[in-house]
Amino acid sequence: MNLFDLKGEIAVVIGGTGVLGGALAEGLAAAGAKVAVLGRNQERGEGRAKSIRDKGGQAAFFSADAVSRDSLAETHKRIVSSLGAPTVLVNAAGGNDSKVTVTDNHPFESITVDDWRANFDLNLVGGTLLPCQEFGPAMCKRGKGSIINIASVSAHLPLSRVVTYSASKAGVVSLTLFLAREWATKGVRVNSITPGFFPAEQNRKLLFNDDGTPSARTKSIWGHTPMGRFGDSQELVGACVFLASVKASSFVTGADIRVDGGFLSQTI
C-alpha cells in the first residue's frame, strides 16, 4: 500500500499562482491528485497548470478572488464540472503589505484600520475563512475531505515589523483548531502547516538588499534558525501530501506541522 498515493483526489490550491502555493500544487499533482490552481493572476496560473500537465499530471487554472464568497462559489461549480468534487483544499493565499509593516518611519500607531483590515482579509478572511466556508460543507456532506491551512512561525512567536501578518496568521491557527473539532465526525480533517522562512514575492524586499545581498533581517533569521538557512519551497511538499492522504493521516486533525528548520525550537 502506498501511503502517499493521491490518485482519485481532487485538490484545490488557493494561492496556487504563488511560489509556495505553486510548489504545493505541483507536489499534489505528482502524487496523483487532479489539481485546481486558483488565483487572480491568469498568466502565472495558466503557467503553473501547464507545468503540471507537461510533467504528466492533471491540472487546470481557475481565476478566483478568494476574498469574494460569490467568486469562490462560482469557481467551485466550475471545478466540480471540470475536474470533479474537491476532496482536498489547500489555503495558501496570503502575504504582508508595506502599509502594515512597522519601520522607524512607519511606527505601529500609524497603521490605519483600513490597512489592518485589508491584511486580515488577505490572510485570514480570504486566505482561510471564506474558502473553508465554501468548500468545507460540501466535503462534510460527502463525508470526506482534508483542509490544509498555511500558517506561519509568526503565528506562534510574533515577529518584529510584521504585526498584522503575525496576528492574522495566529487567527489561521485558531480557526484550524475550531474547524478540526467541528468537522471531525463528518469525515473532514483540518490541519495547518507552519512554514519557517521561505523567500517569496511578499517578503523578498525584507530579506534581500537591492543588490541581492542578504539583509540584516536575513542574517538575524539565519542566526535564529538551527539549520542556518532558508527553506526551499519543495521542502513543504511532503507535509502537504501527508496531510492530504487519507491513508497516511486518517487520524490526524487539528495538528500544526512545523517546517521551519528548527526556528521555533530555539530561544537564544
C-alpha positions as CSV (number, residue, x, y, z in Angstrom):
1,M,0.0,0.0,0.0
2,N,1.3,3.4,-1.0
3,L,0.5,5.7,1.9
4,F,1.1,8.8,-0.2
5,D,-0.8,7.9,-3.4
6,L,-3.4,10.7,-4.1
7,K,-5.0,9.1,-7.1
8,G,-8.7,9.9,-7.1
9,E,-8.3,13.1,-5.0
10,I,-9.3,16.5,-6.4
11,A,-7.2,19.2,-4.8
12,V,-8.0,22.9,-4.8
13,V,-4.9,25.1,-4.1
14,I,-5.9,28.7,-3.4
15,G,-2.9,30.8,-4.0
16,G,-1.5,28.3,-6.4
17,T,-0.1,31.1,-8.5
18,G,2.5,32.0,-5.9
19,V,5.8,30.4,-5.1
20,L,4.8,28.3,-2.2
21,G,1.3,27.5,-3.3
22,G,2.6,26.6,-6.8
23,A,5.1,24.1,-5.3
24,L,2.3,22.5,-3.3
25,A,0.1,22.3,-6.4
26,E,2.9,20.5,-8.3
27,G,3.6,18.2,-5.4
28,L,0.0,17.1,-5.0
29,A,-0.3,16.5,-8.8
30,A,2.9,14.5,-8.7
31,A,1.3,12.3,-6.0
32,G,-1.6,11.6,-8.3
33,A,-4.2,14.3,-7.5
34,K,-6.1,16.3,-10.0
35,V,-5.3,19.9,-9.1
36,A,-7.3,23.1,-9.5
37,V,-4.9,26.0,-9.3
38,L,-6.8,29.1,-8.0
39,G,-5.6,32.7,-8.1
40,R,-6.1,36.1,-9.7
41,N,-3.0,36.1,-11.9
42,Q,-4.1,34.3,-15.0
43,E,-0.7,34.2,-16.7
44,R,1.0,32.6,-13.7
45,G,-1.9,30.3,-13.0
46,E,-2.1,29.0,-16.6
47,G,1.7,28.6,-16.5
48,R,1.6,26.6,-13.3
49,A,-1.2,24.3,-14.6
50,K,0.7,23.8,-17.9
51,S,3.9,22.9,-15.9
52,I,1.9,20.3,-14.1
53,R,0.5,18.9,-17.3
54,D,3.9,18.9,-19.0
55,K,5.1,16.6,-16.2
56,G,2.3,14.2,-16.7
57,G,-0.1,15.5,-14.1
58,Q,-3.7,16.7,-14.3
59,A,-4.4,20.4,-13.6
60,A,-6.4,23.4,-14.6
61,F,-6.3,27.0,-13.7
62,F,-9.4,28.8,-12.4
63,S,-9.5,32.5,-11.9
64,A,-10.9,33.4,-8.5
65,D,-10.9,36.2,-5.9
66,A,-10.5,34.5,-2.5
67,V,-12.0,37.5,-0.6
68,S,-15.3,37.1,-2.5
69,R,-17.6,34.3,-1.5
70,D,-19.6,34.7,-4.7
71,S,-16.4,34.3,-6.8
72,L,-15.4,31.2,-4.8
73,A,-18.9,29.7,-5.2
74,E,-18.9,30.2,-8.9
75,T,-15.4,28.8,-9.2
76,H,-16.4,25.8,-7.0
77,K,-19.1,24.9,-9.6
78,R,-16.7,25.2,-12.4
79,I,-14.2,22.9,-10.6
80,V,-16.8,20.2,-10.0
81,S,-17.9,20.4,-13.6
82,S,-14.3,20.2,-15.0
83,L,-12.4,18.0,-12.5
84,G,-14.9,16.6,-10.0
85,A,-15.9,17.3,-6.4
86,P,-12.9,18.6,-4.4
87,T,-11.6,16.4,-1.6
88,V,-8.6,18.4,-0.6
89,L,-8.4,22.2,0.0
90,V,-5.1,24.0,0.5
91,N,-5.3,27.6,1.6
92,A,-2.0,29.1,0.6
93,A,-3.0,32.6,-0.3
94,G,-1.6,35.4,1.8
95,G,1.2,37.8,2.4
96,N,2.2,41.1,4.0
97,D,1.9,44.6,2.7
98,S,4.3,47.5,3.2
99,K,1.4,49.6,4.5
100,V,1.3,47.4,7.7
101,T,5.0,46.8,8.0
102,V,6.4,48.6,11.1
103,T,9.6,50.6,10.5
104,D,11.3,53.6,12.1
105,N,9.4,55.8,9.7
106,H,6.1,53.9,9.9
107,P,5.5,53.0,13.6
108,F,2.8,50.7,14.8
109,E,0.4,53.6,15.8
110,S,0.5,54.8,12.2
111,I,-1.2,51.7,10.8
112,T,-4.7,52.6,9.7
113,V,-7.7,50.4,10.5
114,D,-8.4,50.0,6.8
115,D,-4.9,48.7,6.0
116,W,-5.1,46.4,9.1
117,R,-8.4,45.0,7.8
118,A,-7.1,44.6,4.3
119,N,-4.2,42.4,5.5
120,F,-6.6,40.4,7.7
121,D,-8.9,40.0,4.6
122,L,-5.9,38.6,2.7
123,N,-4.5,36.2,5.3
124,L,-7.5,35.2,7.4
125,V,-10.8,36.1,5.7
126,G,-9.9,35.3,2.0
127,G,-6.9,33.3,2.9
128,T,-8.8,30.8,5.1
129,L,-12.3,31.7,6.3
130,L,-14.2,32.1,3.1
131,P,-12.6,29.1,1.3
132,C,-13.4,26.9,4.3
133,Q,-17.0,28.1,4.3
134,E,-17.4,27.4,0.6
135,F,-15.6,24.1,0.2
136,G,-15.8,22.6,3.7
137,P,-19.6,22.0,4.0
138,A,-19.7,20.2,0.6
139,M,-16.9,17.9,1.9
140,C,-18.8,17.3,5.1
141,K,-21.9,16.3,3.1
142,R,-19.8,13.7,1.1
143,G,-18.1,12.6,4.3
144,K,-14.6,13.0,3.1
145,G,-12.1,15.9,2.9
146,S,-8.8,17.3,4.0
147,I,-8.3,21.0,4.6
148,I,-4.7,22.3,4.9
149,N,-4.2,25.9,6.1
150,I,-0.9,27.6,5.7
151,A,0.1,29.4,8.9
152,S,3.5,30.9,9.8
153,V,6.1,30.8,12.5
154,S,4.9,34.3,13.3
155,A,1.5,32.9,14.4
156,H,3.3,31.3,17.3
157,L,6.0,33.8,18.0
158,P,5.1,37.3,16.8
159,L,7.9,38.7,14.7
160,S,9.1,42.3,14.7
161,R,7.8,44.6,12.0
162,V,5.0,42.3,10.7
163,V,2.5,42.7,13.5
164,T,-0.6,42.5,11.3
165,Y,0.7,39.4,9.5
166,S,1.5,37.7,12.8
167,A,-1.9,38.5,14.2
168,S,-3.8,37.3,11.1
169,K,-1.8,34.1,10.9
170,A,-2.4,33.4,14.6
171,G,-6.1,33.6,13.6
172,V,-5.5,30.9,10.9
173,V,-4.1,28.5,13.6
174,S,-7.1,29.2,15.9
175,L,-9.6,28.7,13.1
176,T,-7.9,25.5,12.1
177,L,-8.4,24.1,15.6
178,F,-12.0,25.2,15.7
179,L,-12.9,23.6,12.4
180,A,-11.0,20.4,13.3
181,R,-13.3,20.0,16.2
182,E,-16.4,20.9,14.4
183,W,-15.9,18.6,11.4
184,A,-14.1,15.7,13.0
185,T,-17.1,13.4,13.0
186,K,-18.1,14.4,9.4
187,G,-15.0,12.9,7.7
188,V,-13.2,16.2,7.2
189,R,-9.8,16.7,8.7
190,V,-8.5,20.2,9.2
191,N,-4.8,20.8,9.8
192,S,-2.2,23.5,9.3
193,I,1.4,23.7,8.2
194,T,3.7,26.3,9.8
195,P,6.4,27.3,7.3
196,G,9.6,28.9,8.6
197,F,11.3,31.4,6.3
198,F,10.9,30.7,2.6
199,P,11.8,33.5,0.2
200,A,8.8,34.5,-1.9
201,E,7.4,37.6,-3.6
202,Q,5.9,39.1,-0.4
203,N,9.0,39.0,1.7
204,R,11.8,39.4,-0.7
205,K,12.3,43.1,0.0
206,L,12.6,42.4,3.7
207,L,15.1,39.6,3.2
208,F,17.4,40.9,0.5
209,N,19.0,44.3,-0.3
210,D,18.6,45.9,-3.7
211,D,21.9,44.4,-4.8
212,G,20.7,40.9,-3.9
213,T,22.9,40.5,-0.8
214,P,21.3,39.2,2.4
215,S,19.7,41.9,4.5
216,A,20.3,42.4,8.3
217,R,17.0,40.7,8.9
218,T,18.1,37.7,6.9
219,K,21.2,37.4,8.9
220,S,19.2,37.6,12.1
221,I,16.8,34.9,10.8
222,W,19.6,32.5,9.9
223,G,21.2,33.1,13.3
224,H,17.9,32.0,14.9
225,T,17.3,29.0,12.7
226,P,19.3,25.9,13.8
227,M,19.7,24.8,10.2
228,G,21.1,28.2,9.4
229,R,19.3,28.7,6.1
230,F,16.0,29.5,4.4
231,G,13.7,26.7,3.4
232,D,13.1,25.7,-0.2
233,S,9.5,25.6,-1.4
234,Q,9.9,21.9,-2.3
235,E,10.5,21.2,1.4
236,L,6.9,22.0,2.2
237,V,5.5,19.4,-0.2
238,G,6.0,16.3,2.0
239,A,3.9,17.7,4.8
240,C,1.2,18.7,2.5
241,V,1.0,15.3,0.7
242,F,1.0,13.6,4.1
243,L,-2.0,15.7,5.3
244,A,-3.8,15.3,2.0
245,S,-3.5,11.5,2.1
246,V,-6.3,9.6,4.0
247,K,-4.1,6.5,4.1
248,A,-1.2,8.4,5.8
249,S,-3.1,10.8,8.1
250,S,-6.6,9.4,8.7
251,F,-6.3,10.1,12.5
252,V,-4.7,13.5,12.2
253,T,-6.8,16.6,12.7
254,G,-6.1,19.8,14.5
255,A,-2.4,19.3,14.0
256,D,0.1,22.0,13.1
257,I,3.2,20.7,11.3
258,R,6.2,22.9,11.6
259,V,8.5,23.1,8.6
260,D,10.8,25.7,9.9
261,G,14.4,24.4,10.1
262,G,14.0,24.5,13.9
263,F,13.2,28.2,14.1
264,L,10.6,27.8,16.9
265,S,12.7,25.4,18.9
266,Q,15.4,27.9,19.6
267,T,15.2,30.7,22.2
268,I,18.6,32.2,22.3
